């Protein structure tokens, strides 16, 4: 589905879509890393920053020579990352689209070139890899998760990666209707990848195409995302991909899949969750436990929060 590797049309355009909501201290660094990229001679890019209804409008000052390469798309209300990414993608006119998170800067000057090189070989979807450069627990944790996703991809689970950095042929992206806008946050990436794979997209992982994930993470922020994912987006994903969901680790922490046992666990653990988060956050911040133990604790508490979210979802139906 992607272009023939022998084609050499001039002025090929890569649209780069970056959703952002409220102040993001890493956005300038992300944009700066894009302008340092060394693209193949017949390619150029255009950046679409999508302000997803921020309380204060996103505004950025760019060097005069770069202003024509950046467009700012404003949504009047916060609509979620699926809507924001679609708005950016459909605003563009490029042959390929790169989705990039606002807190992910391109680690080297050849990241886009590496992805484009794979794209012109015939791959419709080209994933990059994530690296957290900080020297702390959360950096190690993220890097472990990234390595695990890559291992699952190599073993055949082609939807295991994320939209933090992914290049997609524009035509095939639009053929599946883009991101399902019923997802506000959570599962929207895997849903898109499954949709693309199901219509025959060729998928590749370019592990040398690395972005640095620069965001600051805390136990509470991680747990909030998992709770919300279980409460809302998981319902949509189960509706569309029941077989795929049942294979995921999420299903093991879903009250809808084991109502008797897991409902009891919800009731028993709910009163103590906030205390668990506070204790775990303090232990991680002060390096009280070895990394291996903290990692296990984060996974178990994450599972409990996701479980609580699925319980709330079940109560609504």
Number of C-alpha atoms within 10 A of each C-alpha: 13 20 15 12 12 8 8 13 8 10 12 16 17 24 28 23 27 28 24 23 21 14 14 12 12 16 21 16 15 23 21 13 18 22 14 12 16 15 17 14 10 11 16 16 22 20 23 23 27 28 26 25 20 17 13 10 15 19 10 10 8 14 6 7 7 11 11 10 14 16 16 15 19 19 17 12 11 17 17 19 24 21 22 27 26 20 21 25 26 15 15 20 13 21 15 26 27 27 23 24 22 25 23 25 25 27 19 17 16 19 23 23 16 19 26 19 17 21 24 16 13 17 23 26 28 24 25 26 23 27 21 21 16 14 8 13 18 21 19 17 17 17 18 15 14 19 16 14 19 23 13 15 17 13 9 10 12 19 20 19 23 20 18 20 22 24 26 27 22 23 17 19 22 14 11 14 14 21 23 18 17 15 23 19 18 20 19 22 22 19 20 20 22 17 22 23 16 10 11 12 21 16 20 21 20 17 16 15 23 23 25 18 25 20 16 10 12 14 20 15 10 14 21 14 17 23 21 21 23 27 22 20 19 24 18 16 19 14 10 13 14 12 10 15 15 14 10 11 10 16 19 15 23 25 25 16 13 12 13 10 10 20 16 11 15 18 11 11 15 13 10 9 16 13 10 15 18 12 13 21 17 13 14 20 15 9 13 12 13 11 16 10 10 19 17 11 14 19 11 13 19 22 21 23 27 27 29 28 25 29 23 17 21 16 8 7 5
